[in-house]
C-alpha cells in the first residue's frame, strides 16, 4: 500500500472539509444588506424593558386587543374548523369578546379544547363536533347538526360564516411521492368543507392559507465562489405571479397542498350556496404564527430553557396569533358589507392577503436574546453549524425516503420495511426542506391588507409588533407557569419538549401528532394548527 499517497490525503481532506464547513456557515448565517434594508434596527435592552413593563403586556389579560378594537358583532352563526387549536381558539375567543352568542358558535376539530381559556366562562357554551375534515360524510353531518339557538318562529335563520383553520403541516416532506399525505387533509379536507358549506347555505368562508406558498426552494451546499444561496432574500407580498408553479420550486409538499387548497377556496367565491351565494377569501400569515394559548415557537423555547439553533441571523416576518385572528375577522367584515350592499367599497371576495406583525421584521436571534434577557438567563441558546446540521438532515431524509420506498415496493421487497424502524418524534422534522423555510430571509409586505377598504384592502388592524408579542408570550408563560402551552391532538399528549434538536428551529406554529405504524401508513410525526 502506498502510504506516501494516502496519509497526506487522510490529513488534507478533513482540513479541507473543516474549512469548507466554516466558509459555508459564514455564507448561510450572513445577514445581507438586502435584508437589513427592510429592517435596519435590532432590538435593544431598553426596548425589551420598556415593552415588557407596559400595562398591556404586564396585565392579567392574555389578550392584547380590547373588544372595541375587533370588527363589530354580526349576530351570525359561526363554524370554526380547528377551533380547539391555537389560531382557531383565538378566533372563537375574539368572536365571544365582541359579543357573539356562544351558542351560535360551533367548533369542528379532532379533539375537544383543552386550553384553560376555552374551558371557562362563555366559551363553555360553544358547541363542539369531533370531526376529521378528510371524512366528507362526517363534515357534512357536523354542518347539518341542529343549532341550540334555534331562530324564533317567523324569523329567518341567521347567516353562517365558516372559518377554516385546520391543516396538517408536514413541512419536512418534499418528494412528490409523499404529496398524498399532505393533500388528504389540506386539499381533500378543504374540498369537503367547501361542499358542506354550500349544502347548508353558508354565506362566507375564510380560509387560513400560508405565506409559505411563496417560499422558493434553494440549494445550501454552495460552491466556494458562490456568495449566498439563490432566493436568499425573499420579499413576499400578494402578487400571485411570484408563486412557484412547479412542485420542485416549492419549499415543501405542505406549501404545494396549501396552494391547491387556496385555489379551491378562491374558485368557490360566487358559487351557489343554499338559496344564496358563497363569498370566500384567504389569509396568508407570515412565518410563523406565535402567541399565548399554545405557541410552539417562542413559548417552546421558554419551556425547554436550553435550546440549539442555527438560524439566529435569519430575518423573517412573524405573525402574532391575535393579529392573525383579527385579519380573519376583518376579511369577514368586508365580505358581509359587500353581500349586504352596505358599502361601496370594491368587492375583494375570492382573493388572498398576506398579513404579519406591525413594524419591521426581527431576526430569530433577536427573539432568542430577548428571551434570554427577560428570563434572567434561564432560557439559553447554543449556536450550531447550519452546514453540519444540513448534512445530518440529508441523512435523515435519505432514511425516511428509503423506508417509504420499501413500503411501496412489490413483494417480497416490501417485507424488508419491517426491518427498517420508522422515524418517530422530533427527528423527522430535521430534513432539508426546513432550510428552505428557515435559512432564508422572508420579509412580508402586508400593506395591501392594511389598506383602507375603499382602496380594496381589508382594513387590517394588526397593531402588535413582534417585540410586543414576544414579551407577551413571556409574561403569559410566567403568569401561567407554562400550563397554557400544553397541546393535545386526538387525545395524546404532545411529546417531550426537551427534544430540542428539531423543535428549536421549527418555524411553523403547529401541534404534533404521532400516528401508529403500519405497512401502508408508517408512523411519523405530523403537525396541525
Buried (B, 14 or more C-beta within 10 A) or exposed (E): EEEEEEEEEEEEEEEEEEEBBEEBBEBBBBBBEEBBEBBEEBBEEEBBEEBBEEEBBBEEEBBBBEEEBBBEEBEBBBBBBBBBBBBBBBBBBBBBBBEBBBBBBBBBBBBEBBBBBBEEEBBEBBBBBBBBBBBBEBBBEBBEBEBEBEEEEEEEEBBBBBBBBBBBBBBBBBBEEBBEBBBBBBBBBBBBBBBBBBBBBBBBBBBBBBBBBBBBBBEBBBEEEEEBBEBBBBBBBBEBEEBBEEBEBBBBBBBBBBBBBBBBBBEBBEEEBBEEBBBBBBBBBBBBBBBBBBBBBBBBBBBBBEBBBBBBBBBBBBBBBBBBBBBBBBBBBBBBBBBEEEBEBBBBBBBBBBBBBBBBBBBBBBBBBBBBBBBEEEBBBEBBBBBEBBEBBBEBBEBBBEBBBBBEEEEEEBEBBEEBEBBBBBBBBBBBBBBBBBBBBBBBBBEBBBBEBEEBBBBBBBBBBBBBBBBBBBBBBEBBEBEBBBBBBBEEEBBEBEBBBBBBBBBBBBBBBBBEBEEEEBBBBBBBB
